[in-house]
Amino acid sequence: MNKFEQLGLSESLLKAILDLGFESPTEVQEKAIPLLLEKDTDMVALAQTGTGKTAAFGFPLIQKIDASNRNTQALILSPTRELCLQITNGIKDYSKYEKGINVVAVYGGASISEQARDIKRGAQIIVATPGRMQDMINRGLVDISKINYCILDEADEMLNMGFYEDIVNILSTSPDSKSTWLFSATMPQEVARIAKQFMHDPIEITVGTKNSGSSTVSHEFYLVNARDRYEALKRLADSNPNIFAVIFCRTKRDTQAVAEKLVEDGYSAAALHGDLSQAQRDGVMKSFRGKQIQMLVATDVAARGIDVDNITHVVNYQLPDEIETYNHRSGRTGRAGKLGTSIVIVTKSELRKISSIERIIQQKFTEKQVPSGEEICETQMLHLANKIKDVEVDAGIEGYLPAINAVLADLTKEELIQKMVSVEFNRFITYYKKNRDLSSQSAGERRPDSGSSSSSNNGATRYFLNIGSRDNFDWMTLKDFLKETLDLGRDDVYKVDVKEGFSFFNTDNEHSDKVMEILNNVELEGRRINVEISKNEGGGGSGRRDHNGRSSGGGGGSFGPRRDSGSRSGGGGGFRSDRGSSSPSRDGGFSRAPRRESGFSSDRDRAPRRSESFGRASEGSSDRAPRRSDDGSSDRARRPRKS
């Protein structure tokens, strides 16, 4: 007997389940379906991404819908267009043997009038994103005043994206008598507030431990210097020849820059972020699902709703601002009972975040060393050997064998193997021979004591830097960039003062050699960054004061608003260290980059210039909370340090 039969589902649903090949319910389905079928009730279900939540609410919802009544009876809210369409297609598949049930997807980026017409023709179930749904309600294009069921899917994601007011307004428009089913991976305060305000004695079910990570995902971290982060990413990709991964960055600019570097170095990669058009996003996702792209570099917002099977790795190129977001990232792999790996590339200043994440997901990270060049070459060679061993020989090759045998007749078996491998790996081996190992950090540095912060007791050095707001920096983003590039703690860079074509910042004297050595070997958009020690240690000159009344820098001390001869206002794209050579060409056994069609953002299309609101002049000039970027990502730099 199929285990779904024991849950109380109808014959038509069981027939659809059989067609879909579902053999047994997941834990969340096993717990939720009988309760939702038994009676009309409110429910809060906490379960990780990829645990089968759509079917957990979809099966009982379909069974409860009155197909003879063409009025809207159920509303499902989801955070993104992609997830909205996935749920819609899922509900249609589940209800294929239920005559008369119509499902309409409502989301931004498509014709609102067409969506309104589809609903007017009769849609018992609407699947919608909150923003578009609120828009349709405001225009009087949809009536949800008589719905019986409201489902909030990925509730924490919707609230993270800033949809709190829309959700509250939508729920307020719907009847109090409806049943509300809330599905979420985590239970932050905003989700608890929604549940308390709009739900009546909800049943709560939890799969695993509340806010915990999936048991099918292992967690690893690699400790590197900030300037070696990209090189570490390449080595991790090379040491996993069959990698099929989502790589997460914090900002759109970093996402685009990392994807472009990977493509330049011969990897099959593409970017997914909020600056892409819908057609470009669809093209990228189609290529990723078809495995034409091995590595998808994405922001958290752009990746929400991605439902792609068999992702082997999630790589946290940068940790998210909100620790809870890590759970959503790692949930992209290890789905449907398969094993997956979540990797974090971390610097010393970020190590305490690892402990915080461990507490939330209730799982331990394994600290690993970035593979050496020798280890990578061995892995790749064995991968090639197994690939050759398992390849199917086409009978058509027979006609070519005499000529091939004649050419290779003088070679022994050992010589033939060596030459075959050399064709594939000569440049690869040469590359790693001349590149240093990255695993120089000691394991004892893993858990730094709390409270380590920079003070000015050692004396401060002030620097002039030839980049500014014209290069798409404000004080927050420049401070983040300097911390990452220099591998310094959050309080080690201070008094950041950004002008149009140049900037100033301070560190303690002990970091001055490091600052001068590293920053003078970094390029921005092909222009070498120039850093010099300013003669004005406090930075005065403009008359600006910080929030404690001290001078916060300004006119540049002994420097005017100078720029390099190669200076140009930039799109803020990729930064690269001017060190070493690029990766070897990845032909043959290395995955070749695909042709970059329109969906791949091919013309090195850098992030656009930031809006004028990014032009704050001084680190001390504002203590406002950070703003969200236009793709919804947090881009959250910390507030100015108060003395």
PLY file of the C-alpha trace (Angstrom):
ply
format ascii 1.0
element vertex 643
property float x
property float y
property float z
element edge 642
property int vertex1
property int vertex2
end_header
0.00 0.00 0.00
1.27 3.46 -0.94
1.89 5.37 2.29
-0.03 8.38 0.92
-3.20 6.25 1.08
-2.91 6.20 4.87
-3.13 10.01 5.05
-6.79 10.19 3.98
-6.30 11.60 0.47
-8.91 11.15 -2.26
-8.60 8.66 -5.12
-8.03 11.39 -7.71
-5.14 12.85 -5.68
-3.63 9.39 -5.13
-3.77 8.81 -8.89
-1.91 12.08 -9.51
0.64 11.17 -6.82
1.23 7.85 -8.57
1.81 9.66 -11.89
4.29 11.99 -10.21
6.25 9.04 -8.82
5.95 10.01 -5.15
6.45 6.83 -3.14
6.19 7.97 0.46
5.39 11.27 2.18
8.10 13.44 3.69
8.00 14.18 7.40
6.23 17.54 7.00
3.66 15.95 4.67
3.06 13.07 7.06
2.46 15.47 9.94
0.50 18.23 8.18
-1.82 16.48 5.71
-3.95 14.44 8.17
-4.38 17.45 10.48
-5.41 19.79 7.65
-7.83 17.22 6.20
-9.41 16.43 9.57
-10.76 19.92 10.27
-10.50 23.59 9.34
-7.77 24.95 11.57
-4.90 27.42 11.65
-1.44 25.87 11.42
2.19 26.94 11.77
4.58 24.46 10.11
8.33 24.91 10.55
10.37 22.96 8.01
13.46 23.58 5.93
13.44 24.47 2.24
13.20 21.38 0.04
11.22 19.21 2.49
8.05 19.00 0.39
6.02 21.86 1.86
4.14 22.58 -1.39
2.58 19.13 -1.37
2.01 19.36 2.40
-0.45 22.21 1.93
-1.33 21.55 -1.74
-2.90 18.09 -1.33
-5.29 18.98 1.52
-6.13 22.34 -0.09
-7.19 20.70 -3.37
-9.31 18.18 -1.50
-11.10 20.96 0.39
-11.82 23.18 -2.66
-15.36 23.15 -4.05
-14.78 22.74 -7.80
-18.41 23.61 -8.60
-17.98 27.08 -7.07
-15.91 29.30 -9.38
-15.33 32.02 -6.78
-11.87 32.46 -5.25
-11.65 30.17 -2.22
-7.91 30.11 -1.46
-4.95 32.49 -1.62
-1.34 31.30 -1.50
1.31 33.99 -0.92
4.95 33.33 -1.87
8.00 35.61 -1.90
9.13 35.51 -5.55
7.90 35.11 -9.10
9.87 31.88 -9.50
8.39 30.28 -6.40
4.92 31.56 -7.34
5.14 29.77 -10.70
6.57 26.60 -9.12
3.68 26.40 -6.65
1.14 27.08 -9.42
2.58 24.31 -11.60
2.69 21.98 -8.59
-0.97 22.60 -7.72
-1.93 22.01 -11.37
-0.02 18.71 -11.40
-1.63 17.57 -8.14
-5.15 18.48 -9.33
-4.87 17.02 -12.85
-7.71 14.54 -12.15
-9.88 17.08 -10.32
-12.30 18.52 -12.88
-13.06 22.21 -12.70
-10.26 23.45 -10.44
-8.50 26.50 -11.84
-5.28 28.00 -10.52
-3.98 31.48 -11.49
-0.51 32.86 -10.80
-0.31 36.56 -9.95
3.13 38.22 -9.96
4.95 41.34 -11.08
6.59 41.64 -14.49
3.53 40.27 -16.34
0.32 41.92 -17.58
-1.89 42.77 -14.61
-4.96 43.05 -16.86
-4.45 39.52 -18.22
-4.07 38.17 -14.70
-7.27 39.99 -13.68
-9.13 38.47 -16.67
-7.93 34.96 -15.73
-9.24 35.45 -12.18
-12.56 36.83 -13.43
-13.09 33.71 -15.58
-13.04 31.71 -12.36
-10.02 30.85 -10.20
-10.66 28.92 -7.01
-6.96 29.19 -6.09
-4.75 32.27 -6.56
-0.98 31.97 -6.07
0.53 35.44 -5.70
3.49 37.53 -4.67
2.51 40.04 -1.94
3.35 43.20 -3.90
1.31 42.34 -6.99
-1.57 41.00 -4.88
-1.77 44.24 -2.89
-1.72 46.19 -6.16
-4.64 44.18 -7.53
-6.62 44.62 -4.31
-6.02 48.39 -4.39
-7.30 48.51 -8.00
-10.38 46.45 -7.18
-9.31 43.70 -9.60
-9.62 40.84 -7.12
-11.94 39.98 -4.24
-10.57 37.90 -1.37
-13.22 38.92 1.15
-14.82 35.47 1.05
-11.83 33.11 0.84
-11.77 30.06 3.09
-8.02 29.44 3.14
-4.88 31.59 3.14
-1.45 29.97 2.92
1.79 31.87 3.63
4.65 29.92 2.06
8.25 30.83 2.96
6.84 33.38 5.42
10.24 34.34 6.82
11.55 35.00 3.29
8.63 37.31 2.52
9.22 39.31 5.67
12.99 39.45 5.06
12.19 40.96 1.66
10.17 43.77 3.29
6.63 42.53 2.57
5.39 42.87 6.18
2.97 45.73 5.46
1.63 44.09 2.29
1.00 40.81 4.13
-0.74 42.59 7.01
-2.94 44.56 4.58
-3.81 41.44 2.57
-4.68 39.41 5.66
-6.75 42.32 6.99
-8.76 42.32 3.75
-9.57 38.60 4.08
-12.27 37.22 6.44
-11.45 36.40 10.07
-13.20 33.04 9.66
-10.69 31.71 7.13
-8.08 29.06 7.96
-4.51 30.34 7.80
-1.63 27.93 7.16
1.83 29.40 7.70
4.88 27.52 6.39
8.36 28.81 7.24
11.93 27.58 7.60
12.62 29.78 10.63
10.53 31.58 13.24
11.85 35.14 13.62
9.92 37.73 15.63
8.08 39.15 12.59
6.67 35.72 11.69
5.60 35.15 15.31
3.90 38.56 15.27
1.91 37.67 12.13
0.86 34.36 13.69
-0.25 36.04 16.90
-2.20 38.77 15.12
-4.02 36.76 12.46
-4.21 33.17 13.68
-6.45 31.55 16.31
-4.88 28.83 18.47
-2.77 27.47 15.59
-1.52 23.91 15.62
2.28 23.95 15.43
4.30 21.21 13.76
8.08 21.20 13.53
10.25 19.06 11.29
13.60 18.63 13.02
14.43 21.24 15.65
13.03 24.75 15.34
15.31 26.91 13.14
17.71 23.96 12.78
19.53 22.99 9.60
18.78 19.98 7.44
20.35 16.68 8.50
21.25 15.94 4.87
23.59 18.96 4.62
27.15 18.94 5.95
28.75 22.27 6.85
32.39 23.21 6.22
34.41 26.39 6.53
37.74 27.44 5.04
39.79 30.15 6.77
41.60 32.44 4.31
42.95 35.96 4.02
40.40 38.33 2.50
42.52 38.92 -0.60
42.63 35.14 -1.23
38.87 34.64 -1.16
38.44 34.34 -4.94
41.49 32.10 -5.34
40.05 29.84 -2.62
36.75 29.66 -4.51
38.53 28.52 -7.68
40.46 25.86 -5.80
37.32 24.53 -4.15
35.67 24.33 -7.58
38.72 22.56 -9.05
38.80 20.05 -6.19
35.15 19.12 -6.88
35.08 18.32 -10.63
31.35 17.50 -10.62
30.37 20.63 -8.71
26.87 21.99 -9.42
26.59 24.91 -7.06
24.96 28.15 -6.02
27.53 30.72 -4.84
26.16 33.46 -2.60
27.50 37.02 -2.43
26.13 39.88 -0.32
25.76 42.53 -3.04
24.84 42.74 -6.71
28.21 44.28 -7.52
30.15 41.41 -5.94
27.85 38.87 -7.58
28.49 40.30 -11.04
32.23 40.68 -10.43
32.73 37.10 -9.17
30.70 35.62 -12.04
32.68 37.60 -14.61
36.00 36.50 -13.10
34.91 32.86 -13.16
33.87 33.08 -16.81
37.15 34.84 -17.71
39.04 32.00 -16.01
37.18 29.38 -18.04
34.52 28.17 -15.63
30.88 27.71 -16.65
29.28 30.36 -14.46
26.68 33.14 -14.58
25.31 35.85 -12.30
21.77 36.16 -10.96
20.85 39.45 -9.30
18.25 42.19 -9.26
19.73 44.25 -12.11
19.01 41.56 -14.69
15.86 41.84 -16.77
13.25 39.11 -16.42
14.30 37.69 -19.81
17.94 37.52 -18.65
16.93 35.87 -15.36
14.86 33.29 -17.23
17.76 32.59 -19.60
20.23 32.12 -16.75
17.87 29.82 -14.83
17.10 27.74 -17.93
20.82 27.22 -18.51
21.40 26.39 -14.84
18.57 23.85 -14.71
19.95 22.28 -17.89
23.41 22.15 -16.25
24.95 24.27 -19.01
26.05 26.40 -16.06
27.88 24.67 -13.22
28.08 27.62 -10.85
25.32 30.18 -10.35
26.56 33.28 -8.50
23.59 34.94 -6.81
22.38 37.42 -4.22
20.05 36.12 -1.51
17.02 37.92 -2.94
17.58 36.76 -6.53
18.08 33.14 -5.40
14.84 32.97 -3.41
12.41 30.54 -4.93
15.09 28.64 -6.87
14.04 25.00 -6.91
16.70 23.08 -8.82
17.37 19.41 -8.22
20.74 17.85 -7.44
22.65 20.97 -6.36
25.81 19.49 -4.83
27.19 22.54 -3.03
26.17 25.88 -1.64
29.17 28.20 -1.35
28.97 31.20 0.97
31.52 33.42 -0.78
30.47 36.00 1.81
28.37 35.32 4.87
24.94 36.98 4.95
24.19 39.98 7.15
21.41 38.09 8.93
22.62 34.83 10.41
19.18 33.23 9.90
19.63 33.70 6.14
22.35 31.05 6.22
19.64 28.43 6.79
17.90 29.41 3.56
21.15 29.34 1.61
22.18 25.89 2.81
18.65 24.61 2.14
19.31 24.84 -1.62
21.29 21.60 -1.41
20.66 18.26 0.32
17.08 18.04 -0.97
14.78 15.03 -1.31
16.98 12.93 0.96
20.16 13.52 -1.08
23.35 14.70 0.58
24.74 18.17 0.04
27.55 20.39 1.30
27.40 23.99 2.49
30.79 25.73 2.32
31.75 29.02 3.98
34.85 30.96 2.89
35.64 32.99 5.98
38.25 35.47 7.23
39.55 35.78 10.79
37.35 38.79 11.51
34.24 36.74 10.65
35.03 33.60 12.62
32.73 34.35 15.53
29.82 34.24 13.07
30.51 30.53 12.58
29.77 29.90 16.26
26.57 31.95 16.02
25.39 29.95 13.02
26.20 26.68 14.80
23.96 27.70 17.68
21.07 28.47 15.35
21.26 25.44 13.06
22.33 23.18 15.95
24.99 21.56 13.81
28.77 21.80 13.92
30.99 23.06 11.13
34.06 21.11 10.05
37.12 23.28 9.56
39.01 22.30 6.42
42.13 23.48 4.65
41.95 24.92 1.13
43.26 22.12 -1.13
46.83 22.43 -2.32
47.68 22.45 -6.02
49.05 18.91 -5.75
45.81 17.63 -4.19
43.72 19.34 -6.86
45.78 17.88 -9.70
45.46 14.39 -8.22
41.69 14.77 -7.87
41.29 16.04 -11.42
43.49 13.30 -12.89
41.54 10.55 -11.13
38.33 12.19 -12.32
39.61 12.11 -15.90
40.73 8.47 -15.55
37.27 7.43 -14.31
35.64 9.45 -17.07
37.73 7.64 -19.69
37.00 4.28 -18.09
33.22 4.85 -18.07
32.84 6.47 -21.50
30.77 4.56 -24.04
32.70 3.89 -27.28
30.79 4.73 -30.42
31.03 2.02 -33.08
31.73 4.73 -35.67
35.26 5.12 -34.33
36.31 1.78 -35.83
37.03 3.32 -39.22
39.53 5.77 -37.71
41.46 3.29 -35.57
44.00 2.12 -38.21
45.26 5.65 -38.76
45.31 6.37 -35.02
47.16 3.13 -34.28
49.77 3.98 -36.90
50.46 7.35 -35.26
50.69 5.88 -31.74
52.40 2.58 -32.63
55.78 3.49 -31.13
54.37 4.39 -27.70
54.19 2.00 -24.77
51.05 1.82 -22.64
52.71 3.93 -19.92
53.90 6.55 -22.42
50.45 6.74 -24.00
48.80 7.33 -20.62
51.37 9.97 -19.68
50.93 11.86 -22.94
47.15 11.65 -22.78
47.15 13.08 -19.27
49.70 15.73 -20.24
47.50 16.98 -23.09
44.84 17.60 -20.47
46.95 18.83 -17.56
50.27 20.41 -18.58
49.07 23.99 -18.20
46.98 23.06 -15.19
49.92 21.54 -13.32
52.15 24.46 -14.30
49.60 26.90 -12.88
49.51 25.25 -9.47
53.28 24.73 -9.34
53.85 28.47 -9.33
50.97 29.38 -7.00
51.35 29.24 -3.24
49.14 27.22 -0.90
46.39 29.17 0.86
46.06 26.98 3.95
48.39 28.99 6.18
45.88 29.82 8.92
46.15 27.95 12.19
43.20 25.96 13.44
43.70 27.56 16.83
42.47 30.86 15.41
38.98 29.48 14.86
37.27 30.93 17.92
38.60 34.40 18.69
37.67 35.89 22.04
34.80 38.30 21.92
35.54 41.96 22.39
38.56 42.10 20.12
38.33 45.54 18.63
40.70 48.17 17.47
41.42 51.15 19.63
43.44 54.22 18.98
45.84 53.55 21.86
48.54 52.48 19.42
48.27 55.72 17.42
46.38 56.21 14.15
47.50 56.54 10.55
45.31 58.41 8.07
45.40 57.46 4.39
44.51 59.14 1.11
42.82 56.85 -1.45
42.19 57.75 -5.10
38.66 56.33 -5.27
35.42 57.93 -4.13
31.72 58.39 -4.78
32.30 58.52 -8.54
33.39 54.89 -8.22
30.05 54.03 -6.57
31.26 54.12 -2.97
29.75 55.72 0.08
31.44 55.44 3.49
29.65 52.18 4.33
30.52 50.31 1.13
34.10 51.64 1.13
34.55 50.54 4.74
33.25 47.07 3.84
35.59 46.89 0.85
38.61 47.94 2.91
37.83 45.43 5.69
37.46 42.61 3.18
40.52 43.49 1.10
42.79 44.11 4.08
41.40 41.26 6.22
40.82 43.60 9.17
38.22 43.54 11.94
35.06 45.62 11.91
36.56 48.38 14.08
40.04 48.37 12.54
39.00 50.74 9.74
37.46 54.00 10.96
36.96 57.71 10.18
36.07 56.85 6.57
35.45 60.05 4.61
34.31 59.72 0.97
34.57 62.58 -1.56
33.69 62.57 -5.25
37.05 61.43 -6.63
39.01 60.44 -3.51
38.61 59.29 0.09
40.30 59.13 3.49
40.32 56.51 6.21
42.20 55.60 9.39
43.73 52.45 10.85
45.96 51.92 13.86
49.66 52.39 13.11
50.33 48.65 13.36
48.36 48.05 10.14
50.06 50.71 7.99
52.58 48.40 6.26
49.80 45.95 5.41
47.56 48.73 4.04
50.29 50.16 1.81
51.43 46.75 0.51
47.99 45.33 -0.31
46.03 48.33 -1.56
48.77 49.53 -3.89
48.50 46.18 -5.71
44.74 46.27 -6.29
42.95 47.46 -9.42
39.47 48.91 -9.86
38.07 48.68 -13.41
41.58 48.44 -14.84
42.82 51.45 -12.85
45.38 50.87 -10.14
44.30 52.00 -6.70
46.76 54.46 -5.14
47.00 54.82 -1.36
49.27 57.29 0.43
49.70 58.34 4.04
48.05 61.69 4.65
49.96 64.35 6.58
46.70 65.42 8.24
46.17 62.67 10.82
42.73 63.88 11.87
41.64 64.77 8.39
40.31 68.27 9.08
39.85 70.88 6.42
36.17 70.87 5.50
34.83 71.91 8.88
32.71 68.73 9.09
32.26 67.23 12.55
31.32 63.76 13.64
28.50 62.99 16.08
30.80 63.71 19.05
31.85 67.05 17.69
35.30 66.02 16.51
36.64 66.80 13.07
35.89 63.89 10.75
38.14 64.76 7.86
37.42 66.54 4.66
39.60 68.58 2.38
42.28 66.00 2.30
45.10 67.41 4.42
48.01 67.96 2.07
46.25 66.31 -0.88
43.89 67.85 -3.39
41.16 65.98 -5.28
43.66 64.19 -7.47
43.07 61.15 -9.64
45.25 58.76 -11.56
45.77 59.47 -15.24
43.62 56.45 -15.95
40.83 57.63 -13.68
37.28 57.29 -14.85
33.95 57.19 -13.13
33.21 53.54 -12.78
30.35 51.12 -12.75
31.72 49.72 -9.52
32.37 46.30 -10.99
34.97 43.72 -10.07
38.04 44.38 -7.98
41.03 42.22 -8.68
44.38 41.90 -7.02
47.26 42.39 -9.40
48.99 39.22 -8.24
49.97 36.10 -10.08
48.50 34.67 -13.26
44.98 33.73 -14.05
43.74 30.17 -14.10
44.88 27.81 -16.83
42.56 27.43 -19.78
39.94 24.88 -18.79
39.55 22.89 -21.96
39.08 19.18 -22.39
38.42 17.71 -18.97
37.71 21.12 -17.46
34.21 22.45 -17.92
34.21 24.95 -20.73
32.33 28.23 -20.35
29.15 28.26 -22.43
28.40 30.80 -25.12
27.07 33.86 -23.41
23.71 34.65 -24.94
21.51 37.58 -23.99
20.40 35.91 -20.77
23.96 35.76 -19.50
24.59 39.49 -19.13
27.46 39.14 -21.56
28.92 42.57 -22.22
30.60 42.65 -18.82
27.59 44.62 -17.78
28.64 46.18 -14.54
26.29 47.24 -11.77
24.75 50.65 -12.52
25.77 53.78 -10.68
24.21 53.99 -7.25
21.43 56.47 -6.59
22.23 59.88 -5.15
21.19 58.68 -1.70
24.52 56.87 -1.46
26.50 60.08 -1.36
26.91 60.61 2.39
30.14 62.46 2.94
31.49 61.21 6.23
31.37 58.13 8.38
30.40 60.23 11.34
27.73 62.23 9.58
24.82 59.86 10.03
23.65 57.25 12.48
20.68 56.08 10.45
19.82 52.44 10.04
21.14 50.88 6.81
18.97 50.98 3.72
17.93 48.06 1.53
19.28 47.99 -2.00
16.87 48.01 -4.92
16.93 44.22 -5.26
15.87 43.92 -1.64
19.22 42.73 -0.33
20.37 44.24 2.89
23.87 45.51 1.90
24.05 46.23 5.61
27.18 47.97 6.87
27.32 48.58 10.60
26.56 51.99 12.02
29.43 54.35 12.84
31.33 53.34 15.92
30.58 55.64 18.81
33.53 56.75 20.88
0 1
1 2
2 3
3 4
4 5
5 6
6 7
7 8
8 9
9 10
10 11
11 12
12 13
13 14
14 15
15 16
16 17
17 18
18 19
19 20
20 21
21 22
22 23
23 24
24 25
25 26
26 27
27 28
28 29
29 30
30 31
31 32
32 33
33 34
34 35
35 36
36 37
37 38
38 39
39 40
40 41
41 42
42 43
43 44
44 45
45 46
46 47
47 48
48 49
49 50
50 51
51 52
52 53
53 54
54 55
55 56
56 57
57 58
58 59
59 60
60 61
61 62
62 63
63 64
64 65
65 66
66 67
67 68
68 69
69 70
70 71
71 72
72 73
73 74
74 75
75 76
76 77
77 78
78 79
79 80
80 81
81 82
82 83
83 84
84 85
85 86
86 87
87 88
88 89
89 90
90 91
91 92
92 93
93 94
94 95
95 96
96 97
97 98
98 99
99 100
100 101
101 102
102 103
103 104
104 105
105 106
106 107
107 108
108 109
109 110
110 111
111 112
112 113
113 114
114 115
115 116
116 117
117 118
118 119
119 120
120 121
121 122
122 123
123 124
124 125
125 126
126 127
127 128
128 129
129 130
130 131
131 132
132 133
133 134
134 135
135 136
136 137
137 138
138 139
139 140
140 141
141 142
142 143
143 144
144 145
145 146
146 147
147 148
148 149
149 150
150 151
151 152
152 153
153 154
154 155
155 156
156 157
157 158
158 159
159 160
160 161
161 162
162 163
163 164
164 165
165 166
166 167
167 168
168 169
169 170
170 171
171 172
172 173
173 174
174 175
175 176
176 177
177 178
178 179
179 180
180 181
181 182
182 183
183 184
184 185
185 186
186 187
187 188
188 189
189 190
190 191
191 192
192 193
193 194
194 195
195 196
196 197
197 198
198 199
199 200
200 201
201 202
202 203
203 204
204 205
205 206
206 207
207 208
208 209
209 210
210 211
211 212
212 213
213 214
214 215
215 216
216 217
217 218
218 219
219 220
220 221
221 222
222 223
223 224
224 225
225 226
226 227
227 228
228 229
229 230
230 231
231 232
232 233
233 234
234 235
235 236
236 237
237 238
238 239
239 240
240 241
241 242
242 243
243 244
244 245
245 246
246 247
247 248
248 249
249 250
250 251
251 252
252 253
253 254
254 255
255 256
256 257
257 258
258 259
259 260
260 261
261 262
262 263
263 264
264 265
265 266
266 267
267 268
268 269
269 270
270 271
271 272
272 273
273 274
274 275
275 276
276 277
277 278
278 279
279 280
280 281
281 282
282 283
283 284
284 285
285 286
286 287
287 288
288 289
289 290
290 291
291 292
292 293
293 294
294 295
295 296
296 297
297 298
298 299
299 300
300 301
301 302
302 303
303 304
304 305
305 306
306 307
307 308
308 309
309 310
310 311
311 312
312 313
313 314
314 315
315 316
316 317
317 318
318 319
319 320
320 321
321 322
322 323
323 324
324 325
325 326
326 327
327 328
328 329
329 330
330 331
331 332
332 333
333 334
334 335
335 336
336 337
337 338
338 339
339 340
340 341
341 342
342 343
343 344
344 345
345 346
346 347
347 348
348 349
349 350
350 351
351 352
352 353
353 354
354 355
355 356
356 357
357 358
358 359
359 360
360 361
361 362
362 363
363 364
364 365
365 366
366 367
367 368
368 369
369 370
370 371
371 372
372 373
373 374
374 375
375 376
376 377
377 378
378 379
379 380
380 381
381 382
382 383
383 384
384 385
385 386
386 387
387 388
388 389
389 390
390 391
391 392
392 393
393 394
394 395
395 396
396 397
397 398
398 399
399 400
400 401
401 402
402 403
403 404
404 405
405 406
406 407
407 408
408 409
409 410
410 411
411 412
412 413
413 414
414 415
415 416
416 417
417 418
418 419
419 420
420 421
421 422
422 423
423 424
424 425
425 426
426 427
427 428
428 429
429 430
430 431
431 432
432 433
433 434
434 435
435 436
436 437
437 438
438 439
439 440
440 441
441 442
442 443
443 444
444 445
445 446
446 447
447 448
448 449
449 450
450 451
451 452
452 453
453 454
454 455
455 456
456 457
457 458
458 459
459 460
460 461
461 462
462 463
463 464
464 465
465 466
466 467
467 468
468 469
469 470
470 471
471 472
472 473
473 474
474 475
475 476
476 477
477 478
478 479
479 480
480 481
481 482
482 483
483 484
484 485
485 486
486 487
487 488
488 489
489 490
490 491
491 492
492 493
493 494
494 495
495 496
496 497
497 498
498 499
499 500
500 501
501 502
502 503
503 504
504 505
505 506
506 507
507 508
508 509
509 510
510 511
511 512
512 513
513 514
514 515
515 516
516 517
517 518
518 519
519 520
520 521
521 522
522 523
523 524
524 525
525 526
526 527
527 528
528 529
529 530
530 531
531 532
532 533
533 534
534 535
535 536
536 537
537 538
538 539
539 540
540 541
541 542
542 543
543 544
544 545
545 546
546 547
547 548
548 549
549 550
550 551
551 552
552 553
553 554
554 555
555 556
556 557
557 558
558 559
559 560
560 561
561 562
562 563
563 564
564 565
565 566
566 567
567 568
568 569
569 570
570 571
571 572
572 573
573 574
574 575
575 576
576 577
577 578
578 579
579 580
580 581
581 582
582 583
583 584
584 585
585 586
586 587
587 588
588 589
589 590
590 591
591 592
592 593
593 594
594 595
595 596
596 597
597 598
598 599
599 600
600 601
601 602
602 603
603 604
604 605
605 606
606 607
607 608
608 609
609 610
610 611
611 612
612 613
613 614
614 615
615 616
616 617
617 618
618 619
619 620
620 621
621 622
622 623
623 624
624 625
625 626
626 627
627 628
628 629
629 630
630 631
631 632
632 633
633 634
634 635
635 636
636 637
637 638
638 639
639 640
640 641
641 642
